[in-house]
Amino acid sequence: MTNTAVRLGSSAMVTALAVSVALGGATSASAAEITAGSTSTSAAEITAGSTSASAAVRLGPYGYGDVKLGMSAKQARKTGKIVKKLGGEGCSGWDLKAHPTPKDRVGLFVSKKLGVAAIFAFKGVRTPEGAGIGSTMKQLKKAYPHLRTAASGYPVTSVPGNRKASYSFLLSHGKVYEMVLALDNQDCFN
């Protein structure tokens, strides 16, 4: 893997994150700074199986559809919903099959130690509280009254119904353009 092959965040983080994933370490990037691609969702892409269509377009409180935070890579792969994009000693990058990201991004991280550590939002997915790509700060505050500003400067909140996870948001021009559901103790990025 080369640094030019994997761009997982802002240009200032490219080298640090690419090296971190390759070497299995963590970086100083915040969860909100890690970017995930956005693709549109069609009705045909929403999977049936053990998850209802409405649950399949929800990110949280424990994951996305059959892919749950904390699942090992083997368990997550068995769902048939993910595909590996890049390896790493400590963390690896994956995509949701129904929502592939551009080649320079990933849709989720799997930690060797913790399992699925973070799942990034894509266009059309919403939290159970209604937040998603395009939400305003006012909508975030309404959905999450305990929304706070992380050290990174971006809004973050505990996930209602899952004390072990948080949502982090990146905003531009007052609207969410990136969102991640991550374990609070994830070890793929800081």
Helices and strands as residue ranges (DSSP letters): H 14-23, G 31-33, G 43-45, H 53-56, E 63-64, E 67-68, H 73-78, E 82-86, E 91-96, E 108-111, E 115-120, H 137-143, E 148-149, E 155-159, E 162-172, E 175-183
